[in-house]
Amino acid sequence: MVITTANPAPEQHVQSSTFASRYVRDPLPRFKIPENSMPKEAAYQVINDELMLDGNPRLNLASFVTTWMEPECDQLMMAAINKNYVDMDEYPVTTELQNRCVNMIANLYHAPIGSNEVAVGVGTVGSSEAIMLAGLAFKRKWQQKRKSQGKPYDKPNIVTGANVQVCWEKFARYFEVELKEVKLREGYYVMDPVKAVEMVDENTICVAAILGSTLTGEFENVKLLNELLTNKNKETGWDTPIHVDAASGGFIAPFVYPDLEWDFRLPLVKSINVSGHKYGLVYAGIGWVVWRSKEDLPDDLVFHINYLGSDQPTFTLNFSKGSSQIIAQYYQLIRLGFEGYKNIMENCIENARILKEGIDSTGRFEVVSKDIGVPLVAFALKDSSKYTVFQISDSLRKFGWIVPAYTMPADAQHVAVLRVVIREDFGRSLAERLIAHIKEVVKELDSLPSHIVVKDSHVAAVTVAVEEENKGGEAAKRTERMIQEKVTKQWRHFVERHTAASSIYIVISVVLVLVPCTYYE
């Protein structure tokens, strides 16, 4: 959820809708319930008019989330929109469909399930909840073992890369687990398995690897991590496990890279999460988490409740939730089958290749994403002395495109990139149109003055100070990037000490550069 920061002043109103004025004339209060009712047609028109200002989901290239499904699946979802999934006794078929999905996904990930066994897993509200549940299972297992050994169990930690999604930070903060992050470096934007294993200690509840980094789409080397961690466990007597965050890549790797070992084929992988609403091809929000075996999910985390007529085992952070996404996931799995998913993912990868070649052809960008991974293209400007990726992102919006620009996490904060996610609904024609618009934007920005305009004496002083510091031969040893970093530091120091009334003449892109931002789903 988003925590509101608006100031609900009583005099604020929603502007009257043009067409709704056929029914109502008085403006609607913005933060209070209206005193009177209105016709349903008017309510619809008021809301519909406001929603027109949202971006087009199909052109939202920032998001991994599915924006298109077949009409038949839409119909199934609408038919089930009034079903509360938690009422398993009243909706037993929906429960059965979830269990089928769990088993299909577990088998896809080579879970060691016997002929008379069922998989252990659950549907969640996106991968965020799935990660919370997996993390809790690791924490509880670790605590139980430490207690049995008579050792302290109050300082658990988890090892990840600095490129993890924000939900891992939430898990660590909400459930009091130290987050130990392997820092990135320029040219290597995923977790280094060697450094990760070096950070593991007796308090590490698990190492989290990402199959499809949100920054570059790259798959982390889970197989090497498994080998290194196995050796360390033998040396120390620990049994530190691995969780694979396959939110983006879990519905890609099995179909396109079947020989890639990242899943339950590796003995230390104890749990895996995946987002059904990403490349599982279902509308937001549905996620899944599956465990290797029953032993990997502590029994005391599973609640057995007698509610609405039957015993219901449950392991979730919430209670009520809709049934539509579960039904839609089952539809996609049986509708597409292995062949269908394979065709769609291969087509996405091909469209990513076309986009990458088009971006390369401009000669202005360096592609930092990899060929093997999630079908996305992340690219940085070769020369950002005149304008930035943030300006390019802003300029592309005039064509309707939403292309995020962001800086990398520590220790690669100086690298700023644009990222385009290739989903099923992003075809070749859209890729070619986007390339044409990127070229047009670059041409337009080339014709403009430099993005830094220095007119204030304080700003000039900052720049001169940096230049003076680099005189006497030192400047020859510094790269352009290092100088820009120092200017950025001085700028931030200056801005923090002056009010908005100061006469600073600088375009908005510089401000964006000075305040690093990362896009999260």
C-alpha positions in Angstrom: 0.0 0.0 0.0 1.0 3.6 -0.4 1.0 5.8 2.7 -0.8 9.1 1.8 1.0 12.4 2.4 -1.7 14.7 1.1 -3.0 17.5 3.2 -6.8 16.9 3.4 -7.8 20.6 3.5 -11.6 20.7 3.7 -11.9 23.3 0.9 -10.3 20.9 -1.7 -12.6 19.5 -4.3 -12.5 17.2 -7.3 -13.1 19.2 -10.4 -16.6 18.6 -11.9 -16.6 16.2 -14.8 -17.7 17.7 -18.1 -20.2 15.0 -18.9 -21.2 14.2 -15.3 -22.4 17.8 -15.1 -25.5 16.5 -16.9 -26.4 14.8 -13.6 -24.6 16.9 -10.9 -23.4 20.5 -10.6 -21.8 20.7 -7.2 -18.1 19.8 -6.9 -17.2 16.7 -5.0 -15.1 17.0 -1.8 -11.7 15.4 -2.3 -11.1 13.9 1.1 -14.6 13.6 2.6 -17.5 11.4 1.8 -20.1 13.5 -0.1 -23.2 14.4 1.9 -25.6 13.1 -0.8 -25.8 10.3 -3.3 -25.4 10.8 -7.1 -26.6 8.8 -10.1 -24.5 5.8 -11.0 -23.8 7.3 -14.5 -22.4 10.4 -12.9 -20.1 8.5 -10.5 -18.8 6.4 -13.4 -18.1 9.4 -15.5 -16.3 11.4 -12.8 -14.0 8.5 -12.1 -13.5 7.5 -15.7 -12.5 11.1 -16.6 -9.9 11.2 -13.9 -8.5 7.8 -14.9 -7.9 9.1 -18.4 -4.9 10.9 -17.0 -3.2 7.6 -16.0 -0.5 6.2 -18.3 -1.3 3.5 -20.9 -0.5 0.1 -19.3 0.6 -1.3 -22.7 3.2 1.5 -23.0 4.4 1.2 -19.4 7.8 -0.4 -20.2 8.9 0.1 -16.6 6.7 -2.7 -15.3 7.1 -6.5 -15.4 3.4 -6.9 -14.6 1.1 -8.5 -17.1 -1.2 -6.0 -18.9 -3.0 -8.3 -21.3 -4.9 -11.5 -21.1 -7.2 -13.4 -23.4 -10.9 -12.4 -23.3 -11.9 -15.9 -22.1 -9.6 -15.5 -19.1 -11.0 -12.1 -18.4 -14.5 -13.6 -18.3 -13.4 -16.3 -15.8 -11.8 -13.6 -13.6 -14.9 -11.4 -13.6 -17.2 -14.4 -12.8 -15.0 -15.2 -9.7 -14.5 -11.6 -8.6 -17.0 -12.0 -5.7 -15.4 -15.2 -4.3 -13.3 -14.8 -1.2 -10.6 -17.4 -1.5 -10.3 -18.0 2.2 -13.7 -19.5 2.4 -12.4 -22.9 1.3 -15.4 -24.9 2.4 -17.7 -22.9 0.2 -15.3 -22.7 -2.7 -13.6 -26.1 -2.7 -13.0 -26.1 -6.5 -11.0 -22.9 -6.3 -8.9 -24.4 -3.5 -8.3 -27.4 -5.7 -7.2 -25.2 -8.5 -4.7 -23.5 -6.3 -3.3 -26.9 -5.2 -3.0 -27.9 -8.8 -1.0 -24.8 -9.6 1.3 -25.3 -6.6 2.1 -28.9 -7.8 2.5 -27.8 -11.4 5.0 -25.1 -10.4 6.9 -27.4 -8.0 7.2 -30.1 -10.7 8.4 -27.4 -13.1 11.2 -26.6 -10.6 12.1 -30.3 -10.2 10.9 -30.6 -6.6 11.7 -34.1 -5.3 8.0 -35.1 -4.9 7.2 -38.8 -4.5 4.5 -40.6 -6.5 2.1 -40.5 -3.5 3.1 -37.0 -2.3 1.9 -33.5 -3.0 4.0 -30.4 -3.2 4.3 -27.9 -0.4 3.5 -24.4 -1.4 0.9 -21.6 -1.4 -0.5 -18.9 -3.5 0.3 -15.3 -2.3 -0.4 -11.7 -3.1 2.6 -11.3 -5.3 6.2 -12.3 -4.7 6.5 -9.8 -1.8 4.3 -11.9 0.4 5.9 -15.1 -0.9 9.4 -13.8 0.2 8.0 -12.8 3.6 6.7 -16.4 4.1 9.9 -18.0 2.9 12.0 -15.7 5.1 9.9 -16.6 8.1 10.4 -20.3 7.5 14.2 -19.9 7.3 14.2 -17.7 10.4 12.1 -20.2 12.4 14.2 -23.2 11.3 17.4 -21.4 12.2 16.0 -20.4 15.6 14.8 -23.9 16.4 18.2 -25.4 15.6 20.1 -22.7 17.7 17.8 -23.3 20.6 18.4 -27.1 20.5 22.1 -26.4 20.5 21.8 -24.0 23.4 23.2 -21.1 21.4 22.0 -17.5 21.0 19.2 -17.0 18.5 18.6 -13.3 18.7 20.8 -12.0 15.8 19.7 -13.7 12.6 21.0 -12.3 9.3 20.4 -12.9 5.6 22.9 -12.5 2.7 21.8 -10.9 -0.5 23.1 -8.8 -3.3 22.6 -5.0 -3.3 20.4 -5.5 -6.3 17.5 -7.2 -4.4 14.0 -5.9 -4.7 12.8 -3.7 -1.9 10.6 -6.4 -0.4 13.8 -8.1 1.0 14.5 -4.9 2.9 11.0 -4.9 4.2 11.3 -8.5 5.3 14.6 -7.7 7.1 13.2 -4.6 8.8 9.7 -6.0 9.7 10.9 -9.3 11.1 14.2 -8.1 12.7 16.7 -9.8 10.5 20.0 -8.1 9.6 20.4 -7.7 5.8 23.9 -8.2 4.7 24.3 -7.0 1.1 27.0 -7.8 -1.4 27.9 -4.5 -3.0 27.8 -4.2 -6.8 30.6 -2.8 -9.0 30.6 -1.3 -12.5 30.2 -3.9 -15.1 28.9 -6.5 -12.6 25.4 -5.7 -11.4 24.4 -9.0 -9.6 25.5 -10.7 -6.4 29.0 -12.2 -6.6 28.6 -15.8 -5.2 32.2 -15.7 -3.8 31.7 -12.6 -1.8 28.3 -13.8 -0.7 29.6 -17.0 0.8 32.4 -15.0 2.5 29.8 -13.0 4.3 27.9 -16.1 5.6 28.3 -16.8 9.3 26.7 -19.0 11.9 23.8 -16.5 12.2 22.9 -16.6 8.5 19.4 -18.0 8.0 19.9 -18.2 4.2 21.5 -16.7 1.1 19.0 -15.2 -1.3 19.8 -15.5 -5.0 17.9 -13.7 -7.8 16.8 -15.4 -11.0 16.3 -12.2 -13.0 17.6 -9.0 -11.4 15.1 -6.1 -11.8 18.1 -3.9 -12.7 19.5 -5.7 -15.7 17.4 -9.0 -16.0 20.5 -11.1 -15.4 20.3 -14.5 -13.7 22.6 -14.9 -10.8 24.8 -18.0 -10.7 22.9 -20.2 -8.3 24.8 -23.3 -9.2 28.2 -21.8 -8.3 26.6 -20.4 -5.1 25.4 -23.9 -4.2 28.9 -25.4 -4.8 30.7 -22.7 -2.7 28.1 -22.8 0.1 28.2 -26.6 0.2 32.0 -26.5 0.7 31.7 -23.8 3.5 29.0 -25.8 5.2 31.3 -28.9 5.3 34.2 -26.8 6.7 32.1 -25.1 9.4 29.5 -27.7 10.2 26.7 -25.2 9.3 23.8 -26.0 7.0 23.1 -22.6 5.5 20.4 -22.9 2.8 19.6 -21.0 -0.4 16.3 -19.3 -1.4 15.8 -18.4 -5.0 13.9 -15.2 -5.8 12.6 -16.2 -9.2 9.9 -13.5 -9.3 10.8 -12.5 -12.9 12.7 -15.5 -14.2 10.8 -18.4 -12.8 8.5 -18.6 -15.8 11.3 -18.0 -18.3 14.2 -20.2 -17.4 12.4 -23.6 -17.4 11.0 -22.9 -20.9 14.0 -21.2 -22.6 17.0 -22.4 -20.6 15.9 -25.9 -19.4 19.5 -27.1 -18.8 20.3 -24.2 -16.5 20.6 -25.5 -13.0 19.1 -23.0 -10.5 16.1 -24.8 -8.9 15.6 -27.8 -6.7 18.1 -29.8 -8.7 20.6 -28.0 -6.4 20.5 -29.6 -2.9 20.8 -26.4 -0.9 17.8 -24.7 -2.6 15.0 -25.1 -0.1 12.4 -22.7 -1.4 11.6 -20.7 -4.5 9.2 -17.8 -5.1 7.8 -16.7 -8.5 5.4 -14.0 -9.6 2.4 -15.3 -11.5 1.6 -11.7 -12.4 4.8 -11.2 -14.3 5.9 -13.8 -16.8 3.3 -16.2 -15.4 1.0 -14.0 -17.6 -1.7 -13.2 -15.0 -2.9 -9.7 -14.0 -1.6 -8.4 -10.6 -1.4 -9.6 -8.0 -0.6 -13.3 -7.7 2.6 -14.9 -6.5 3.7 -18.4 -5.5 6.2 -19.9 -3.0 7.1 -23.6 -3.0 9.3 -25.5 -0.6 11.6 -28.4 -1.4 9.8 -30.7 1.2 7.6 -30.6 4.3 10.7 -30.5 6.5 11.6 -27.1 5.1 8.4 -25.5 6.3 8.1 -25.5 10.1 4.8 -26.9 11.3 4.3 -24.2 13.9 4.0 -21.6 11.2 1.0 -23.3 9.7 -2.4 -22.4 11.3 -5.3 -24.8 11.4 -8.5 -22.8 11.8 -12.1 -24.0 12.0 -13.9 -21.3 10.1 -17.0 -21.4 8.0 -17.4 -25.2 8.4 -14.1 -27.0 8.0 -10.5 -27.3 9.1 -8.4 -24.9 7.0 -4.6 -25.1 7.2 -3.2 -21.7 6.2 0.2 -20.0 6.0 -0.3 -16.4 4.8 0.2 -12.9 6.1 -3.3 -11.9 5.2 -6.7 -13.6 5.4 -9.2 -12.6 2.8 -8.2 -12.3 -0.8 -9.8 -12.8 -4.2 -10.0 -16.0 -6.2 -9.7 -14.5 -9.6 -6.0 -14.5 -10.0 -5.7 -18.1 -8.9 -8.3 -19.2 -11.4 -6.5 -17.1 -14.1 -3.1 -18.8 -13.3 -4.7 -22.2 -13.7 -6.2 -21.1 -17.0 -2.8 -20.0 -18.3 -1.1 -23.1 -17.3 -3.5 -25.5 -19.0 -4.3 -23.2 -21.9 -0.7 -22.6 -22.9 1.1 -25.7 -21.6 4.8 -26.0 -21.8 4.8 -25.4 -25.6 2.8 -22.2 -25.3 4.9 -20.7 -22.5 8.0 -21.6 -24.5 6.8 -19.9 -27.6 5.8 -16.7 -25.8 9.1 -16.4 -23.9 11.2 -17.1 -27.0 9.2 -14.4 -28.8 9.8 -11.9 -26.0 13.6 -12.7 -26.1 13.6 -12.1 -29.9 11.9 -8.7 -29.5 14.4 -7.8 -26.9 17.2 -8.7 -29.3 15.6 -6.4 -32.0 15.3 -3.6 -29.5 18.9 -4.0 -28.4 20.2 -3.9 -32.0 18.2 -0.8 -32.6 19.6 0.9 -29.5 23.1 -0.2 -30.5 22.6 1.3 -33.9 22.3 4.8 -32.5 25.9 4.7 -31.4 24.9 6.7 -28.2 24.3 3.9 -25.7 26.0 1.0 -24.0 23.8 -1.9 -23.4 24.4 -3.3 -19.8 21.8 -6.1 -19.8 22.8 -9.6 -20.7 21.5 -11.8 -23.5 20.7 -14.7 -21.1 18.1 -13.6 -18.6 14.8 -11.8 -18.4 13.9 -10.2 -21.8 14.7 -6.6 -21.0 17.1 -4.0 -22.3 19.0 -1.8 -19.9 21.3 0.8 -21.5 23.4 3.7 -20.4 24.6 6.8 -22.3 28.2 6.6 -23.5 28.5 10.4 -23.0 26.3 12.1 -20.4 28.1 15.4 -20.4 25.4 17.2 -22.3 22.2 15.4 -21.2 21.2 12.5 -19.0 19.1 9.3 -19.2 16.6 11.1 -17.0 16.0 13.7 -19.7 15.6 11.0 -22.2 13.1 9.2 -20.0 11.2 12.5 -19.6 11.2 13.3 -23.3 9.9 9.8 -24.2 6.7 10.5 -22.2 5.5 13.0 -24.9 5.1 9.9 -27.1 3.3 8.0 -24.4 6.2 5.7 -23.4 7.0 5.1 -19.8 10.7 4.2 -19.7 12.3 4.4 -16.2 15.7 5.9 -15.6 17.5 5.1 -12.4 20.9 4.8 -10.8 22.4 1.5 -9.7 22.7 0.5 -6.0 26.0 0.6 -4.0 28.8 0.5 -5.1 27.8 1.4 -8.6 25.7 4.5 -7.9 27.5 6.5 -10.6 26.0 4.3 -13.3 22.6 5.6 -14.5 20.5 3.5 -17.0 17.3 3.3 -18.9 15.3 0.0 -18.9 12.7 -1.4 -21.2 10.9 -4.6 -20.1 9.7 -6.8 -23.0 6.4 -8.4 -22.1 4.1 -10.5 -24.3 2.2 -7.5 -25.5 5.3 -5.7 -26.7 5.6 -6.8 -30.3 8.1 -6.1 -33.0 6.2 -3.1 -34.4 6.2 -1.4 -31.0 9.9 -2.1 -30.6 10.6 -0.5 -34.0 8.5 2.5 -33.1 10.3 2.9 -29.7 13.6 2.9 -31.4 12.5 5.6 -33.8 11.3 7.7 -30.9 14.5 7.3 -29.0 16.4 8.4 -32.0 14.1 11.4 -32.4 14.6 12.3 -28.7 18.4 12.1 -28.9 18.4 14.2 -32.0 16.3 16.9 -30.3 18.5 16.9 -27.1 21.6 17.1 -29.3 20.3 20.4 -30.6 19.8 21.9 -27.2 22.3 23.6 -25.0 24.2 21.6 -22.3 21.9 20.4 -19.5 24.0 22.3 -16.9 23.4 26.1 -17.0 25.6 27.9 -14.5 24.3 31.5 -13.7 24.4 31.7 -9.9 27.7 32.8 -8.3 27.4 30.1 -5.6 27.1 27.4 -8.3 30.0 28.9 -10.2 32.1 28.8 -7.1 31.4 25.1 -6.6 32.5 24.3 -10.1 35.6 26.4 -9.9 36.5 24.8 -6.5 36.4 21.4 -8.1 38.5 22.6 -11.1 41.1 24.1 -8.8 41.4 20.9 -6.8 42.2 19.0 -9.9 45.0 21.3 -11.1 48.7 20.5 -10.9 48.6 17.2 -12.9 45.9 15.6 -10.7 43.3 16.3 -13.3 45.0 14.1 -15.8 44.6 11.2 -13.3 40.9 11.7 -12.8 38.3 10.4 -15.2 35.3 12.5 -16.3 33.1 10.4 -14.2 35.1 11.0 -11.0 34.9 14.8 -11.6 31.1 14.6 -12.1 30.8 12.6 -8.9 32.6 15.3 -7.0 30.5 18.1 -8.6 27.4 16.1 -7.6 28.6 15.8 -4.0 29.3 19.6 -3.8 25.9 20.3 -5.4 24.1 18.2 -2.8 26.0 19.9 0.0 25.0 23.3 -1.4 21.3 22.5 -2.1 20.8 21.1 1.4 21.8 24.5 2.9 19.7 26.8 0.8 16.0 27.4 0.4 14.0 26.9 -2.7 14.0 30.7 -3.1 17.7 30.6 -4.0 18.4 31.7 -7.5 19.7 28.4 -8.9 19.4 28.1 -12.7 19.6 24.4 -13.5 17.4 22.1 -15.5 15.4 19.4 -13.8 17.5 16.6 -15.1 20.5 17.7 -12.9 18.3 17.5 -9.9 17.3 14.0 -10.8 21.0 13.0 -11.1 21.7 14.4 -7.7 19.0 12.4 -6.1 19.6 8.8 -7.0 16.4 6.8 -7.5 15.6 3.2 -8.2 12.4 2.0 -9.7 10.7 -0.9 -7.9 7.7 -2.9 -8.7 
